[in-house]
Amino acid sequence: MAAHSDDTRSNSARASAGNRLDPWYSSYADRSLGMRASEVRSLFAVANRPEVVSLAGGMPNIAGLPLDFLAEMSAKLIRDRGAKFLQYGGGQGEEEIRTQIVEVMRYDGIHAHPDDVIVTTGSQQALDLMTQIFINPGDAIIAEAPSYVGALGVFRAYQAEVIHSPMDDKGLIPEALEETLKRAEALGKNVKFLYTVPNFHNPAGVTMSLERRPQIVEICKRHNVIILEDNPYGLLGFDSEPLPALQSFDPDAVVYLGSFSKIFAPGYRVGWALAPHAVTQRLILAAESAILSPNMVGQLSIAEYLKTYDWFQQVKEYRGMYRERRDAMLESLTEYLPSSTWTVPDGGFYTWVTLPEGLDAHAMLPRAVTHRVAYVSGTAFYADGQGRDHMRLSFCYPTPENIREGVRRLGTVIEAEKELVTMFGAQERHEHGPVIENPSTETH
Amino acid sequence: MAAHSDDTRSNSARASAGNRLDPWYSSYADRSLGMRASEVRSLFAVANRPEVVSLAGGMPNIAGLPLDFLAEMSAKLIRDRGAKFLQYGGGQGEEEIRTQIVEVMRYDGIHAHPDDVIVTTGSQQALDLMTQIFINPGDAIIAEAPSYVGALGVFRAYQAEVIHSPMDDKGLIPEALEETLKRAEALGKNVKFLYTVPNFHNPAGVTMSLERRPQIVEICKRHNVIILEDNPYGLLGFDSEPLPALQSFDPDAVVYLGSFSKIFAPGYRVGWALAPHAVTQRLILAAESAILSPNMVGQLSIAEYLKTYDWFQQVKEYRGMYRERRDAMLESLTEYLPSSTWTVPDGGFYTWVTLPEGLDAHAMLPRAVTHRVAYVSGTAFYADGQGRDHMRLSFCYPTPENIREGVRRLGTVIEAEKELVTMFGAQERHEHGPVIENPSTETH
């Protein structure tokens, strides 16, 4: 699989294989060699310049938070409970916040016990821990096509094989999933879990229909494949309350991930996993090994915020703000990208654009940045080099005015590209191999 | 190596191998099977009862922190800089705190650049990331005998082989380290790094002498083994300023880990690694995959505290408090444990006790807890089942009065055990195999 998995060279032989820039190059683990810096990272530094409209990042807009309330609340927590607030906690996280998390999950139709919840350093860490406890190198994971770039990065770090299964505008397609699983089994793959973002998908912007949810659960259960349900945006629906989580159809078959980063604020880095009891116990052991315990400051602050503030009203304000931005995005797409198509998200942060035939989102990105607009190429969201005909546009962070201006610039770039393709053909632009982009500004 | 590393069973075959308590039992990765709940965890629940004096935990005593100052400071940060304070940051951590960390490390004789520092979720995460990027299953790590239980847990989670190298009261013995490395190489081991806690060792309580430091660096460099220098207690010396870090003798040969948990407060979970530039870059990639970014609230809070408070005066107050507790510990050991020996720490949290011949710290622990005193058995600090003749006593958290009472109780238990051993012999008490204890209250 990797270059020196059976390496029995002596340490001094290893030394001579180092290079001038990194004397430790030949000492790294196989898994580390799979972790690559993003090709577009330098581009993202440019994309963050003020004159560039970034439709690339996934940063929530937290300008509406009640800062005075939070300032008072934090000061009071330190004064009244400083000895606990500033101390270590247990590896599972505080019961105080786990109890609140159980309440938050009721909106998704979940009836859980705080004992089955583990608090993590954002839901990203829960993704990492799940992969750590389930995946041997070479094991397979089913993921939507496309899938969240940050999850693909974790799966790659643990040397998993990612098998994509197709979606349509109602999310993951049950019949296709069944086929994907059967094909994988026939090839002798050891499929460990299905990773899915059922609500307001990142990057596809679609939501799994109610009808399909129990079907997906049933299929996975029959194939003995646990479901990893990642739901950071679930409460951010623009037009309706959340559909019931996959977890609610069969709690033994699903590990559910949640996060406060989008419904409150990312600065505390607090997310969670809800898992079948025995799986939770293993997640706790892995978490204690990785970080000892999640940060107490974030846990107590968020628990207090949930208890003493009308947090759901804040969620509704977020919904209104993001809805306005989604509308600005869709309207300007209609105006400026007449030859492309896109998904229509009912919530969340993203729309998924299909470019006119022959255009290559990956190759086009430097030119877009030159025209002061940035996006993420569709290639970032596949493990296998697909996605050049797609781009993800995010409407979470820029103002509606900036979104319109950004899409206008993008329209100009796309029209110019179309002319080039018409004149010279698309062939030579596809010369680069598959690449996983992992932009540093990417969040979820 | 592990049960099903070459497992090609189908998913449904796996299903039938599940058990009633955990339907996913047969799906876990090999590394997960090595993570075990502590045998003494239930004991620790008892140990945390108020009537028990715990000389077991590693929790710092943070009662002396300036809560009013911190309350004001936090409120002001939220009011003035809320949009940054509550937002995501970069994977490496904020330059603001990395610059301060460089200043803190000057006390250890380190001259570093903020670019080479990565902020982590406590130094525990830095330990985890280092192991992740360097260790393939089966690779070897040299660690002191004994070594920090939390590090041994990480090494085990990555399926490393730990080879212990002996210490004396001046720390790791250079000649013995040379021997250990030669023997490992002769056996074809792929030794990736040396893990060492040079100052106020956990659990041994000793400090590596100045003379030995460049020798240890030279030996490791010659054998192409990178040094992982873990220094959470370095500033907590009772009688003198810190010795220069191993890092200061050769920055290319050492990854240095630091933490704010002991010199300020653990509640923010902020630690760091300083590494050679190329290693830092890999640590950042691994950290982004694991958690996206460290929590902003902790980073900005600690940076502000370091900038605006006389933090080194707070360190001096900690030193005074822990010195008084160390003194109480040593005096009562002399009084109540006449037939044991122990190390004399010049700083930090721990002393390492050698029991009278024939006594077994592991077997004795339940009886000690019955007598309302708790400690950690020496077996927790070895990867290979050694350490039954040792116990770690911590003097960081209980008051001097409680320390004296705890040691008095321990003396009673030890005297009673000695009588039992005299009457019945020690043989049958050693029947259990090697065990790594990983008490949930353990910190570092």
Interface residues (C-beta under 8 A of the other chain):
Chain A: S5 D7 T8 R9 S10 N11 S12 R14 A15 L21 D22 P23 W24 Y25 S27 Y28 A29 D30 R31 S32 M35 R36 A37 M59 I62 A63 L65 L67 D68 L70 A71 E72 S74 A75 K76 I78 R79 G82 A83 F85 L86 Q87 Y88 G90 G91 T121 G122 Q124 Q125 D128 Q132 I133 F134 I135 N136 D139 G150 G153 V154 A157 E185 G188 N190 V191 K192 H223 N224 V225 I226 D252 S261 A265 P266 G267 Y268 R269 P276 A278 V279 Q281 R282 L285 A286 E288 S289 A290 I291 L292 S293 P294 N295 M296 V297 G298 S301 N438 S440 T443 H444
Chain B: H4 S5 D7 T8 R9 S10 N11 S12 R14 A15 L21 D22 P23 W24 Y25 S27 Y28 A29 D30 R31 S32 M35 R36 A37 M59 I62 A63 L65 L67 D68 L70 A71 E72 S74 A75 K76 I78 R79 G82 A83 F85 L86 Q87 Y88 G90 G91 T121 G122 Q124 Q125 D128 Q132 I133 F134 I135 N136 D139 G150 G153 V154 A157 E185 G188 N190 V191 K192 H223 N224 V225 I226 D252 S261 A265 P266 G267 Y268 R269 P276 A278 V279 Q281 R282 L285 A286 E288 S289 A290 I291 L292 S293 P294 N295 M296 V297 G298 S301 N438 S440 T443 H444
